Amino acid sequence: YYSSISIILVSFIIMGAVAKTGVSKISDLIPVIYPFALLFLVPILFHFIGYYSVYKANNKIKITSSLSIAYMNSTLAIIFTAEFFSLKTLLLVTLFQIPATLVLIGFGYVVRRFII
């Protein structure tokens, strides 16, 4: 799903979004820590919804559906948030990439261990 070029392009989008927020001190990030911790639940929920939304399909299609629902619109969300929402919301949507990537690692482990 991720090639080197797409990772570089998403990195530039994230850098532009974070630069727009103007976070210059660690104390500016303190109001974002609690919502950021809650963001770890969102990708887990997306994986469950994606996996069980095609309940009659085989495991390969279920895994593909789970990954598609969990990750396909994250770049679009960053761009829309940068244009239409507050800077705090933009920072949270941009930081969502961290728990989404970490949950992807856990999802890969669960798939290899229990499903395949």
Buried (B, 14 or more C-beta within 10 A) or exposed (E): EEEEEEEEEBEEBBEEBBEEBEBEEEEEEEEBEEBBEEBBEBBBEBBEEBBEEEEEEEEEEBBBBBBEBBBEEBBEBBEEBBEEEEBBBBBBBBBBBEBBEEBBEEBEEEBEEEEE
